[in-house]
Amino acid sequence: LRPPHPILGCDLAGRVVEVGARVQRLQVGDEVFGDNSGGRWGALAEYACAREDMLAIKPREISFAVAAALPQAGVLALQGLRLRGGIESGHRVLIEGAGGGVGTMALQMAKARGAYVACVDRAEKRDRLLALGADQVFDYEREDYTRDRDGFDLVLDVVGRRSLFAHRRALRDGGVYVMAGGTIPRLLQHASLGPVVSLFGSKKLRILVHRPNVADLEELAARVVSGELRPV
């Protein structure tokens, strides 16, 4: 048996050294970054082969190291926040698993739009999350964040720790729960029951399907250049 991806790694940044005959947008010497999870993976190497539609031009203002930290976590955060139909000033957002790559980027993006952002993670990550702008931090080992009396307009869940019904309880009327990660049993529960439960009432339960694309990469880079976003 052979592993499907003998060289791991999907986030990459580097300089184009060779292009295929059908490549039109990129050329040798371009500085690019992207997510190779839709292709051959292999980013943990000196050279990698990637599809043109998975790569964006890296702005000169950001380093290769910063660019390589953006693609998968940043696009997941961006697309997860969009499933609410956009975040506006005054919205209440809860991010479960906020201390990881997706969570820290979603926190910064939601704060930049004027949202009240509550984060869920271990107690030792509290200070870092507050420094990134969190308005409230729940220690999931001690606090039941699904019973917050004010509720949330969006719950972005990166870890899938609690049940579908617990997360539904955390939503305000018209709120949306987005599952962006978790265990197989939790994913199966949400995939099978989420659409049914969403038929009753105004609260919606959705699973995020990751769709890497150039436009979102370019938006992330622009946010970094503007100072709104920084990988941590």
N, C-alpha and C positions, 0 to 999 in steps of 0.2 A: 504494500500500500504506500502511496505517495501523498503527502499533504497537498491540497489544492494550491496553496501559496507557500512555496518553500522558503521565500524571503518575506518576512512580515513587514508591517508598516504601511500606513495609508497617507498620512500627512507628509507632504514634501515641499521643498522649495529649492530652486537651483537655477542653473543656466542651461539653456538648450544647446546641445552639442550636435544633434543630428535630427532631421525631420524626414518623415515618409513622403512618398510621391504625391499623396492626396491631401497633405497638410496645406492649408491656405492662410490661416490667421497668424501662425507663429513662424519664426525663422531662427536660424542658428544665431546664438548670442543673446536672445531674449532672456530676461530674468523673469521667472515664473514661479507660481506656487499653486498648490491644488490638493485635491483629495483623490487618491488612487484606489479607493475601496470599490469603485465600480469597474475597475480594470484588473490589472495584474498584481496589485499591492506592490511589495518589493521596495518600499521607500527607505527601509533601513539598510541602505547600501550606497556606495559611491556613485553608481549610475542606476537609473531606473527608467523603464519604458512606460509612458502614460499616454492616454488618449487626449487629443487636442481639446475636446469639449469638457475636459476635467481640469484644465489649467487656465489661470488668469495671469495677466501681466502684473508683476510685483512693482508697486510704486517705489521710486528711488528713496522716498522718505523713510521707508521701513526696512529693517534688516532681514536677512534670510532667516535668522532665528525666530524673529517675531512672526514673519510670514508663515513659517512652518508650523507654528502653534495655533494658527487660525482655522484651517479648513474644516475639519470634521466637527469639532466642538462648536465653532462659531456658527456654521451653517445649521446645525441641529438647534442651537439656541434661537437663531433668527427665525427658522421655520416653525419652531414650537410656539414662539410668541405670536406669530402671525395667525395661528389657528384660532385665536380669540377674535380675529378680525381687526387686529391692531391694538396697541396699548396706548391709552391716552392719560393725560393728567387726571389724577384722582382715582384711577383704577387701583384696586388692591390685588397684588400678585403674590402668590406663594410658590417658592421654588424648593422642592424636596431633593436633597442631594446637592445643595447649593455650593458646597466647597470644592467641587470638581471642576473640570474644564468647561463643560456645558453650563453648569450652574453659575460660575463666576462671570461668564460672558452674558448670560441671560440677565443676571442681576444688574450689570452695568448698562445694558441696553434698555431695560425697563425703567431704571432710574433716570436715564437720559430723556425719557418720554414723560417724566413727571409722575410715575406711579409710586404708590406705597408698596414697598417690597419686604416681605417677610421670608426668612430663610430657615431651612431645616437641615441640621447636620450635627456632628459631634460637638461637644462643648469646647474642645480645644481649637476649633475653627472659628469660634465666635468673634475674636478680635479682628481677624483678617476680613471676615465678612462685613463687620461694622465699618472697617476702614475703606472697603469698596463701596459703601453707601447703603448697606442694609438698614432698614428702619427697625427691624425686629429679628431676633434670632431665637429659634426654638431648639432646645436640646431634645432630640427624639427619644433619648433614653429616659427622660424625666417628664416630658410634657406631651400632652395629646393636642397637637396642633390642628387636628381635624374638628375640634370643638371650639375654635375661636369664635366668640360671640358675634363679631362683625362679618365673618365670612370673606370669601375672595371671589373676584371676577375671573381670575385665571389661576389654576393650579398646574404648574409645570413639574412633572414628576420624572426625575432621571433615574431613580433607583427601584421603584415599584415595591416599596416596603409594605404598604397598607392595602387593604382590600378596596375594590371598586366602590363599595357602599360607604366606606369610611371617607373616601375622597369626595364622593357626591355630597356627603353631609357638610363638607368644608366649603362648598360653593354657595355663593349668593344666587338668588333667582337670576336666570339669564347667564350664569357663569359657565365656564368651560374647563373641564379637566383634560389635560394632555399627557398621555403616557409616552415618554421618550426613551425609556429603558426599564429593565427589570428582569426578573426571573421568568423562565418559560411558563411555569404554572400561572403566574400573575398575568403574563401576556395573553395566555389562552383564556383566562377568565375575562379579561377586558375585551378581547376580540369577540368572544361569544356572547357576553351579556351586555357589553357597552351599548351597542346599537339598539337593543331591546329596551334597556333602562332609559335611554335618551328619548324614547317615544313618549314618555310620561313626564309632563312638566317641562320647565324651561331650561333645566340644567343638562348640559351636553357632555358626553364622555367620549374622547377620541384617542386614537393611537397615532403617533407621529410616524409617517413613512419618510425616511431620509432620502432626499433627492439632491445629490450634489450637482451644482451647476455654476457656470461662470458668472452670471449676474449677481448671485449671492456672494461669491468670493470678492467681486469688485466692490460690493456694498460694504462688506466687512473691512476691506482695506481702506476704503474712504473714511469709515468711522475711526479707524486707528489713526489715520493721518490727521483727522480733525481733533483728536484728543479725547473723543467720547469713549473709546474702548481700548483696553490693553490686556493682552494675555498675562495671566499670573500663574 
